């Protein structure tokens, strides 16, 4: 798979700049998570980059989001494992998470939203963001309410403590902060 081709496809299918930034953040965190777990960083990163490619095409319909995304990913050369992870990152589809890749994408997806929201309320954005600050926001259900805390906490299924997972996410996103505008 060619990352540049995938990124071009993402930009062709997703007009909302914030969604593209979310996909880039998910890619970065998935790469860091793969490295931490000894998995394929390219496969995990590209899965993160592709995971929401169909959101606008299905008009945010959670009953179909992920199905078309998995098909588009396959057309771009994704493995069946990658397509499966894209399918099961949306609980509404009822596809069970079996592999580490599935579980990783499922818990990384909302984490990037929580980290982004935490960075946006700081004058120095990601640069000064700490795990302690994100943990404080994690415990406030109304803060970034769309970032499902139970989903994030499933990082334990990958052998990671919540604080460790959040730290990994922050550091990965700091590495692409200019692309994220944070």
N, CA, C and O of each residue as an XYZ file, in Angstrom:
728
protein
N       0.844     -1.183      0.000
C       0.000      0.000      0.000
C       0.885      1.242      0.000
O       1.951      1.269      0.616
N       0.426      2.242     -0.690
C       1.167      3.483     -0.799
C       0.483      4.557      0.045
O      -0.666      4.913     -0.217
N       1.187      5.074      1.059
C       0.584      6.051      1.966
C       0.122      7.296      1.220
O      -0.947      7.831      1.516
N       0.893      7.754      0.281
C       0.528      8.970     -0.459
C      -0.769      8.765     -1.227
O      -1.628      9.647     -1.253
N      -0.911      7.607     -1.848
C      -2.143      7.277     -2.568
C      -3.328      7.229     -1.602
O      -4.416      7.714     -1.910
N      -3.100      6.642     -0.444
C      -4.158      6.557      0.564
C      -4.541      7.951      1.053
O      -5.725      8.266      1.170
N      -3.551      8.778      1.335
C      -3.825     10.128      1.801
C      -4.584     10.926      0.734
O      -5.482     11.701      1.064
N      -4.232     10.745     -0.525
C      -4.968     11.406     -1.617
C      -6.418     10.934     -1.651
O      -7.331     11.730     -1.870
N      -6.625      9.643     -1.437
C      -7.982      9.101     -1.415
C      -8.763      9.634     -0.217
O      -9.948      9.947     -0.331
N      -8.098      9.735      0.923
C      -8.741     10.304      2.111
C      -9.195     11.728      1.797
O     -10.341     12.091      2.058
N      -8.304     12.518      1.244
C      -8.635     13.928      0.954
C      -9.691     14.056     -0.139
O     -10.433     15.037     -0.161
N      -9.772     13.084     -1.043
C     -10.802     13.105     -2.085
C     -12.174     12.734     -1.521
O     -13.198     13.205     -2.015
N     -12.193     11.901     -0.499
C     -13.456     11.412      0.060
C     -13.928     12.151      1.307
O     -15.100     12.070      1.674
N     -13.025     12.866      1.951
C     -13.368     13.546      3.203
C     -13.058     15.037      3.048
O     -11.896     15.433      2.965
N     -14.085     15.834      3.010
C     -13.916     17.271      2.827
C     -13.683     18.008      4.143
O     -13.024     19.048      4.167
N     -14.222     17.475      5.235
C     -14.103     18.131      6.536
C     -12.663     18.027      7.050
O     -12.156     16.935      7.304
N     -12.022     19.179      7.195
C     -10.624     19.208      7.630
C     -10.405     18.606      9.003
O      -9.364     17.994      9.247
N     -11.356     18.763      9.901
C     -11.206     18.191     11.243
C     -11.243     16.667     11.210
O     -10.540     16.009     11.976
N     -12.058     16.112     10.329
C     -12.093     14.648     10.203
C     -10.767     14.138      9.644
O     -10.258     13.112     10.094
N     -10.211     14.845      8.674
C      -8.904     14.448      8.123
C      -7.844     14.520      9.223
O      -7.017     13.616      9.341
N      -7.860     15.574     10.022
C      -6.902     15.690     11.135
C      -7.088     14.536     12.122
O      -6.110     13.985     12.629
N      -8.333     14.175     12.391
C      -8.598     13.037     13.281
C      -7.999     11.753     12.710
O      -7.435     10.943     13.445
N      -8.125     11.576     11.411
C      -7.591     10.378     10.765
C      -6.061     10.374     10.810
O      -5.447      9.325     11.002
N      -5.449     11.547     10.633
C      -3.990     11.654     10.738
C      -3.527     11.376     12.172
O      -2.512     10.712     12.383
N      -4.271     11.883     13.147
C      -3.933     11.635     14.550
C      -4.061     10.148     14.864
O      -3.221      9.574     15.558
N      -5.113      9.537     14.350
C      -5.322      8.105     14.582
C      -4.191      7.301     13.963
O      -3.716      6.329     14.550
N      -3.765      7.709     12.780
C      -2.619      7.041     12.142
C      -1.381      7.131     13.035
O      -0.707      6.128     13.264
N      -1.085      8.317     13.534
C       0.124      8.518     14.346
C       0.077      7.689     15.621
O       1.069      7.063     15.994
N      -1.066      7.682     16.287
C      -1.181      6.927     17.541
C      -1.144      5.423     17.261
O      -0.558      4.660     18.029
N      -1.767      5.001     16.167
C      -1.731      3.575     15.817
C      -0.301      3.126     15.510
O       0.086      2.018     15.880
N       0.476      3.956     14.850
C       1.880      3.610     14.579
C       2.653      3.455     15.895
O       3.420      2.508     16.071
N       2.438      4.396     16.806
C       3.126      4.341     18.101
C       2.689      3.114     18.899
O       3.509      2.469     19.553
N       1.414      2.800     18.843
C       0.897      1.634     19.561
C       1.469      0.347     18.970
O       1.849     -0.562     19.708
N       1.529      0.271     17.655
C       2.109     -0.909     16.996
C       3.561     -1.088     17.415
O       3.999     -2.200     17.714
N       4.300      0.009     17.433
C       5.704     -0.064     17.846
C       5.807     -0.579     19.278
O       6.633     -1.444     19.569
N       4.978     -0.054     20.165
C       4.979     -0.453     21.580
C       4.653     -1.940     21.744
O       5.194     -2.610     22.623
N       3.749     -2.451     20.873
C       3.299     -3.841     20.984
C       4.086     -4.807     20.099
O       3.825     -6.010     20.107
N       5.055     -4.280     19.332
C       5.838     -5.139     18.442
C       5.059     -5.590     17.217
O       5.309     -6.670     16.683
N       4.117     -4.771     16.772
C       3.294     -5.094     15.603
C       3.787     -4.307     14.390
O       4.729     -3.521     14.491
N       3.148     -4.522     13.253
C       3.515     -3.889     11.994
C       3.067     -2.424     12.000
O       1.874     -2.138     11.892
N       4.013     -1.506     12.126
C       3.689     -0.080     12.248
C       3.009      0.465     11.002
O       2.101      1.290     11.100
N       3.438      0.013      9.841
C       2.847      0.495      8.590
C       1.390      0.045      8.484
O       0.506      0.849      8.187
N       1.150     -1.224      8.727
C      -0.210     -1.760      8.649
C      -1.129     -1.050      9.654
O      -2.243     -0.652      9.312
N      -0.661     -0.900     10.866
C      -1.482     -0.268     11.900
C      -1.711      1.208     11.584
O      -2.821      1.714     11.745
N      -0.671      1.896     11.138
C      -0.806      3.309     10.816
C      -1.775      3.544      9.673
O      -2.634      4.422      9.754
N      -1.643      2.767      8.611
C      -2.525      2.942      7.460
C      -3.970      2.573      7.795
O      -4.903      3.152      7.239
N      -4.154      1.629      8.688
C      -5.511      1.300      9.149
C      -6.112      2.513      9.851
O      -7.273      2.855      9.626
N      -5.323      3.158     10.698
C      -5.790      4.365     11.376
C      -6.101      5.485     10.402
O      -7.086      6.206     10.568
N      -5.266      5.631      9.391
C      -5.472      6.679      8.400
C      -6.756      6.438      7.597
O      -7.447      7.389      7.235
N      -7.067      5.199      7.327
C      -8.223      4.854      6.496
C      -9.546      4.722      7.256
O     -10.607      4.749      6.632
N      -9.513      4.583      8.554
C     -10.687      4.100      9.286
C     -11.972      4.902      9.115
O     -13.056      4.329      9.220
N     -11.895      6.189      8.858
C     -13.103      7.009      8.703
C     -13.290      7.533      7.277
O     -13.974      8.536      7.070
N     -12.696      6.869      6.307
C     -12.729      7.356      4.922
C     -14.152      7.434      4.363
O     -14.395      8.162      3.401
N     -15.079      6.702      4.946
C     -16.444      6.684      4.406
C     -17.438      7.552      5.172
O     -18.619      7.556      4.823
N     -17.018      8.284      6.194
C     -17.982      9.004      7.038
C     -18.876      9.948      6.241
O     -20.088      9.977      6.458
N     -18.310     10.704      5.343
C     -19.122     11.638      4.561
C     -19.896     10.904      3.468
O     -21.006     11.303      3.118
N     -19.321      9.849      2.938
C     -19.983      9.095      1.873
C     -21.256      8.414      2.372
O     -22.223      8.274      1.623
N     -21.254      7.989      3.645
C     -22.444      7.360      4.228
C     -23.240      8.361      5.061
O     -24.170      7.996      5.779
N     -22.854      9.630      4.948
C     -23.519     10.725      5.647
C     -23.622     10.462      7.149
O     -24.671     10.672      7.757
N     -22.518     10.000      7.737
C     -22.412      9.730      9.173
C     -23.437      8.729      9.692
O     -23.758      8.738     10.880
N     -23.949      7.878      8.830
C     -24.920      6.856      9.233
C     -24.180      5.723      9.947
O     -23.474      4.937      9.314
N     -24.346      5.648     11.262
C     -23.618      4.642     12.040
C     -24.048      3.218     11.728
O     -23.349      2.272     12.090
N     -25.180      3.049     11.067
C     -25.601      1.701     10.694
C     -24.840      1.168      9.484
O     -24.881     -0.027      9.194
N     -24.142      2.066      8.776
C     -23.372      1.628      7.609
C     -21.901      2.056      7.666
O     -21.074      1.524      6.926
N     -21.572      3.013      8.537
C     -20.184      3.501      8.626
C     -19.232      2.349      8.912
O     -19.415      1.600      9.871
N     -18.242      2.223      8.092
C     -17.241      1.163      8.223
C     -17.348      0.137      7.115
O     -16.332     -0.388      6.660
N     -18.566     -0.160      6.670
C     -18.744     -1.144      5.587
C     -18.112     -0.633      4.290
O     -17.276     -1.302      3.683
N     -18.530      0.562      3.884
C     -17.965      1.142      2.671
C     -16.482      1.449      2.871
O     -15.677      1.286      1.954
N     -16.130      1.893      4.074
C     -14.726      2.173      4.392
C     -13.843      0.952      4.212
O     -12.742      1.048      3.671
N     -14.327     -0.192      4.665
C     -13.568     -1.436      4.516
C     -13.413     -1.791      3.040
O     -12.352     -2.249      2.615
N     -14.475     -1.577      2.259
C     -14.410     -1.858      0.816
C     -13.409     -0.931      0.121
O     -12.617     -1.372     -0.712
N     -13.456      0.356      0.473
C     -12.512      1.312     -0.116
C     -11.085      0.926      0.270
O     -10.178      0.970     -0.561
N     -10.894      0.553      1.523
C      -9.561      0.145      1.984
C      -9.052     -1.050      1.181
O      -7.893     -1.082      0.768
N      -9.926     -2.029      0.963
C      -9.535     -3.203      0.159
C      -9.120     -2.781     -1.249
O      -8.121     -3.266     -1.781
N      -9.898     -1.871     -1.851
C      -9.579     -1.391     -3.195
C      -8.212     -0.710     -3.242
O      -7.526     -0.741     -4.263
N      -7.829     -0.097     -2.125
C      -6.533      0.579     -2.045
C      -5.398     -0.379     -1.663
O      -4.244      0.031     -1.542
N      -5.740     -1.658     -1.477
C      -4.722     -2.664     -1.204
C      -4.624     -3.122      0.235
O      -3.662     -3.794      0.605
N      -5.603     -2.770      1.053
C      -5.577     -3.183      2.458
C      -5.752     -4.690      2.591
O      -6.403     -5.335      1.769
N      -5.160     -5.226      3.634
C      -5.322     -6.650      3.947
C      -6.716     -6.867      4.536
O      -7.397     -5.914      4.914
N      -7.122     -8.114      4.605
C      -8.402     -8.439      5.243
C      -8.391     -8.057      6.722
O      -9.419     -7.669      7.276
N      -7.224     -8.170      7.355
C      -7.113     -7.789      8.767
C      -7.385     -6.293      8.946
O      -8.061     -5.890      9.893
N      -6.863     -5.487      8.046
C      -7.087     -4.047      8.100
C      -8.561     -3.734      7.870
O      -9.151     -2.931      8.592
N      -9.150     -4.368      6.865
C     -10.567     -4.142      6.565
C     -11.440     -4.559      7.746
O     -12.418     -3.884      8.066
N     -11.090     -5.664      8.389
C     -11.856     -6.136      9.552
C     -11.783     -5.124     10.689
O     -12.791     -4.850     11.339
N     -10.610     -4.571     10.932
C     -10.458     -3.568     11.993
C     -11.310     -2.340     11.696
O     -11.913     -1.767     12.604
N     -11.363     -1.933     10.434
C     -12.184     -0.789     10.043
C     -13.662     -1.106     10.272
O     -14.418     -0.252     10.736
N     -14.065     -2.311      9.951
C     -15.452     -2.720     10.192
C     -15.802     -2.693     11.682
O     -16.842     -2.163     12.072
N     -14.938     -3.261     12.496
C     -15.318     -3.420     13.905
C     -14.999     -2.215     14.778
O     -15.264     -2.252     15.979
N     -14.430     -1.133     14.207
C     -14.237      0.059     15.036
C     -15.569      0.749     15.303
O     -15.675      1.569     16.216
N     -16.587      0.419     14.508
C     -17.938      0.947     14.710
C     -18.787     -0.143     15.361
O     -19.195     -1.096     14.697
N     -19.051     -0.001     16.646
C     -19.813     -1.012     17.385
C     -21.186     -1.275     16.791
O     -21.711     -2.381     16.926
N     -21.781     -0.281     16.135
C     -23.130     -0.423     15.592
C     -23.221     -1.543     14.555
O     -24.304     -2.074     14.310
N     -22.092     -1.902     13.946
C     -22.098     -2.961     12.934
C     -22.122     -4.352     13.562
O     -22.445     -5.330     12.888
N     -21.785     -4.447     14.836
C     -21.830     -5.734     15.522
C     -20.748     -6.717     15.125
O     -20.905     -7.922     15.319
N     -19.657     -6.224     14.574
C     -18.543     -7.094     14.177
C     -17.607     -7.219     15.367
O     -17.146     -6.214     15.908
N     -17.325     -8.442     15.773
C     -16.516     -8.645     16.982
C     -15.045     -8.319     16.735
O     -14.504     -8.538     15.651
N     -14.425     -7.789     17.781
C     -13.006     -7.466     17.745
C     -12.239     -8.690     18.251
O     -12.426     -9.133     19.384
N     -11.376     -9.222     17.388
C     -10.642    -10.437     17.726
C      -9.143    -10.200     17.816
O      -8.483    -10.683     18.737
N      -8.614     -9.460     16.862
C      -7.164     -9.273     16.756
C      -6.725     -8.021     17.504
O      -7.534     -7.148     17.822
N      -5.433     -7.954     17.774
C      -4.878     -6.762     18.417
C      -5.158     -5.514     17.585
O      -5.453     -4.453     18.136
N      -5.066     -5.635     16.279
C      -5.321     -4.500     15.393
C      -6.741     -3.964     15.592
O      -6.950     -2.752     15.646
N      -7.709     -4.867     15.699
C      -9.101     -4.479     15.932
C      -9.231     -3.700     17.239
O      -9.838     -2.631     17.292
N      -8.653     -4.260     18.270
C      -8.752     -3.662     19.606
C      -8.007     -2.336     19.676
O      -8.449     -1.393     20.332
N      -6.869     -2.280     18.989
C      -6.091     -1.044     18.972
C      -6.863      0.095     18.333
O      -6.961      1.177     18.911
N      -7.412     -0.131     17.153
C      -8.158      0.916     16.465
C      -9.371      1.334     17.283
O      -9.698      2.519     17.353
N     -10.032      0.378     17.894
C     -11.235      0.664     18.672
C     -10.949      1.617     19.830
O     -11.741      2.524     20.089
N      -9.839      1.428     20.526
C      -9.560      2.303     21.669
C      -8.782      3.566     21.283
O      -8.862      4.567     21.995
N      -8.046      3.544     20.194
C      -7.326      4.739     19.751
C      -8.293      5.781     19.182
O      -8.107      6.978     19.400
N      -9.310      5.342     18.467
C     -10.245      6.247     17.796
C     -10.772      7.349     18.735
O     -10.625      8.527     18.410
N     -11.373      7.016     19.875
C     -11.861      8.083     20.755
C     -10.748      8.788     21.527
O     -10.912      9.939     21.932
N      -9.631      8.117     21.731
C      -8.523      8.745     22.454
C      -8.036      9.993     21.732
O      -7.739     11.000     22.375
N      -7.951      9.944     20.412
C      -7.465     11.112     19.673
C      -8.395     12.306     19.867
O      -7.934     13.446     19.913
N      -9.692     12.057     19.981
C     -10.645     13.131     20.227
C     -10.471     13.747     21.599
O     -10.534     14.967     21.752
N     -10.250     12.902     22.604
C     -10.042     13.396     23.962
C      -8.760     14.212     24.057
O      -8.735     15.262     24.698
N      -7.706     13.734     23.426
C      -6.433     14.468     23.445
C      -6.571     15.790     22.690
O      -6.079     16.820     23.151
N      -7.234     15.768     21.540
C      -7.430     16.999     20.769
C      -8.219     18.022     21.590
O      -7.829     19.187     21.665
N      -9.306     17.601     22.193
C     -10.121     18.512     23.006
C      -9.314     19.064     24.183
O      -9.428     20.241     24.523
N      -8.505     18.212     24.796
C      -7.667     18.642     25.921
C      -6.637     19.664     25.469
O      -6.346     20.616     26.194
N      -6.086     19.475     24.282
C      -5.092     20.413     23.747
C      -5.727     21.746     23.386
O      -5.115     22.798     23.571
N      -6.945     21.707     22.877
C      -7.607     22.932     22.421
C      -7.941     23.909     23.550
O      -8.121     25.100     23.297
N      -8.026     23.427     24.773
C      -8.337     24.335     25.891
C      -7.071     24.883     26.540
O      -7.149     25.596     27.541
N      -5.925     24.564     25.993
C      -4.642     25.048     26.515
C      -4.069     26.113     25.585
O      -4.183     26.001     24.365
N      -3.457     27.138     26.156
C      -2.852     28.170     25.293
C      -1.688     27.625     24.462
O      -1.431     28.116     23.362
N      -0.986     26.618     24.977
C       0.158     26.052     24.260
C      -0.187     24.753     23.529
O       0.699     24.026     23.080
N      -1.476     24.476     23.420
C      -1.996     23.311     22.697
C      -1.298     22.010     23.124
O      -1.181     21.741     24.320
N      -0.838     21.210     22.170
C      -0.211     19.922     22.483
C       1.136     20.061     23.183
O       1.526     19.187     23.958
N       1.844     21.147     22.916
C       3.213     21.301     23.426
C       3.313     21.101     24.936
O       4.254     20.470     25.416
N       2.371     21.622     25.669
C       2.434     21.518     27.120
C       1.449     20.532     27.719
O       1.309     20.457     28.940
N       0.765     19.776     26.874
C      -0.246     18.846     27.363
C       0.403     17.684     28.114
O       1.380     17.098     27.649
N      -0.152     17.364     29.272
C       0.376     16.281     30.085
C      -0.658     15.173     30.245
O      -1.854     15.377     30.037
N      -0.174     14.015     30.613
C      -1.057     12.892     30.885
C      -1.995     13.235     32.035
O      -3.178     12.895     32.002
N      -1.470     13.903     33.043
C      -2.285     14.291     34.205
C      -3.468     15.155     33.776
O      -4.582     14.967     34.264
N      -3.234     16.095     32.871
C      -4.297     16.970     32.380
C      -5.361     16.176     31.616
O      -6.558     16.389     31.809
N      -4.922     15.269     30.757
C      -5.875     14.456     29.993
C      -6.639     13.531     30.933
O      -7.835     13.315     30.741
N      -5.981     12.989     31.931
C      -6.665     12.132     32.911
C      -7.742     12.921     33.654
O      -8.820     12.396     33.933
N      -7.452     14.168     33.969
C      -8.447     15.020     34.631
C      -9.684     15.159     33.732
O     -10.818     15.045     34.197
N      -9.448     15.404     32.451
C     -10.558     15.519     31.503
C     -11.253     14.172     31.298
O     -12.465     14.124     31.091
N     -10.501     13.099     31.353
C     -11.063     11.757     31.195
C     -12.137     11.518     32.259
O     -13.165     10.895     31.990
N     -11.884     12.022     33.466
C     -12.814     11.822     34.587
C     -13.998     12.790     34.571
O     -14.878     12.709     35.428
N     -14.021     13.695     33.608
C     -15.135     14.645     33.469
C     -15.980     14.224     32.258
O     -15.645     14.577     31.127
N     -17.053     13.484     32.476
C     -17.826     12.927     31.355
C     -18.370     13.956     30.372
O     -18.572     13.635     29.201
N     -18.610     15.173     30.817
C     -19.157     16.188     29.914
C     -18.078     16.799     29.018
O     -18.390     17.380     27.978
N     -16.825     16.669     29.416
C     -15.730     17.190     28.590
C     -15.502     16.218     27.439
O     -15.305     15.023     27.657
N     -15.531     16.732     26.221
C     -15.375     15.885     25.027
C     -16.262     14.651     25.160
O     -15.801     13.512     25.081
N     -17.551     14.920     25.364
C     -18.521     13.861     25.652
C     -18.560     12.762     24.587
O     -18.928     11.625     24.883
N     -18.187     13.091     23.368
C     -18.191     12.095     22.304
C     -17.046     11.097     22.367
O     -17.057     10.086     21.665
N     -16.054     11.381     23.210
C     -14.912     10.468     23.365
C     -15.282      9.415     24.411
O     -15.193      9.662     25.613
N     -15.686      8.276     23.950
C     -16.183      7.205     24.803
C     -15.086      6.681     25.732
O     -14.125      6.052     25.290
N     -15.251      6.954     27.023
C     -14.244      6.571     28.018
C     -14.115      5.065     28.169
O     -13.008      4.557     28.349
N     -15.230      4.340     28.098
C     -15.163      2.877     28.201
C     -14.366      2.297     27.042
O     -13.607      1.342     27.209
N     -14.546      2.877     25.887
C     -13.825      2.427     24.691
C     -12.322      2.683     24.856
O     -11.505      1.814     24.553
N     -11.968      3.870     25.334
C     -10.556      4.207     25.559
C      -9.942      3.252     26.577
O      -8.823      2.774     26.394
N     -10.679      2.979     27.646
C     -10.170      2.134     28.722
C      -9.939      0.685     28.292
O      -9.293     -0.081     29.008
N     -10.459      0.314     27.138
C     -10.223     -1.044     26.654
C      -8.787     -1.254     26.195
O      -8.434     -2.328     25.708
N      -7.958     -0.221     26.352
C      -6.522     -0.390     26.102
C      -5.963     -1.480     27.018
O      -4.918     -2.063     26.731
N      -6.658     -1.748     28.110
C      -6.213     -2.803     29.027
C      -6.208     -4.164     28.335
O      -5.440     -5.046     28.719
N      -7.056     -4.347     27.321
C      -7.077     -5.602     26.569
C      -5.802     -5.790     25.759
O      -5.509     -6.888     25.287
N      -5.047     -4.706     25.602
C      -3.768     -4.765     24.887
C      -2.592     -4.784     25.858
O      -1.432     -4.732     25.449
N      -2.910     -4.859     27.157
C      -1.863     -4.911     28.170
C      -1.318     -3.556     28.580
O      -0.230     -3.471     29.150
N      -2.065     -2.493     28.296
C      -1.609     -1.155     28.642
C      -2.475     -0.564     29.754
O      -3.695     -0.724     29.768
N      -1.814      0.116     30.675
C      -2.533      0.896     31.684
C      -3.047      2.153     31.002
O      -2.464      2.615     30.021
N      -4.133      2.706     31.517
C      -4.741      3.884     30.909
C      -3.762      5.050     30.802
O      -3.670      5.682     29.750
N      -3.037      5.339     31.870
C      -2.091      6.464     31.847
C      -1.000      6.248     30.808
O      -0.597      7.187     30.122
N      -0.528      5.029     30.693
C       0.498      4.694     29.701
C      -0.039      4.895     28.281
O       0.659      5.414     27.409
N      -1.273      4.483     28.068
C      -1.924      4.618     26.766
C      -2.099      6.096     26.404
O      -1.833      6.494     25.270
N      -2.537      6.889     27.347
C      -2.720      8.320     27.110
C      -1.381      8.991     26.811
O      -1.291      9.825     25.910
N      -0.356      8.633     27.554
C       0.978      9.196     27.311
C       1.453      8.855     25.908
O       1.975      9.718     25.202
N       1.277      7.619     25.504
C       1.651      7.180     24.155
C       0.909      8.009     23.112
O       1.504      8.441     22.124
N      -0.387      8.234     23.325
C      -1.187      9.014     22.387
C      -0.738     10.459     22.293
O      -0.622     11.012     21.199
N      -0.488     11.068     23.442
C      -0.032     12.463     23.461
C       1.281     12.599     22.703
O       1.422     13.479     21.854
N       2.236     11.737     23.004
C       3.554     11.828     22.359
C       3.455     11.618     20.850
O       4.123     12.307     20.079
N       2.624     10.670     20.432
C       2.464     10.410     19.001
C       1.857     11.633     18.297
O       2.281     12.005     17.203
N       0.881     12.237     18.929
C       0.236     13.403     18.317
C       1.138     14.625     18.338
O       1.070     15.459     17.434
N       1.977     14.744     19.350
C       2.943     15.838     19.376
C       3.874     15.757     18.174
O       4.317     16.781     17.653
N       4.169     14.538     17.736
C       5.060     14.338     16.603
C       4.506     14.866     15.282
O       5.261     15.092     14.336
N       3.183     15.062     15.216
C       2.585     15.613     13.994
C       1.752     16.856     14.327
O       0.791     17.167     13.623
N       2.115     17.551     15.382
C       1.311     18.684     15.859
C       1.080     19.755     14.790
O       0.009     20.360     14.744
N       2.067     19.991     13.940
C       1.881     21.018     12.899
C       0.808     20.596     11.898
O       0.022     21.432     11.450
N       0.764     19.303     11.538
C      -0.275     18.798     10.628
C      -1.657     18.889     11.258
O      -2.662     19.069     10.571
N      -1.683     18.758     12.592
C      -2.960     18.784     13.309
C      -3.399     20.193     13.682
O      -4.523     20.402     14.136
N      -2.507     21.155     13.488
C      -2.808     22.521     13.887
C      -2.866     22.693     15.392
O      -3.542     23.583     15.908
N      -2.149     21.831     16.082
C      -2.144     21.831     17.544
C      -0.722     22.001     18.068
O      -0.510     22.027     19.281
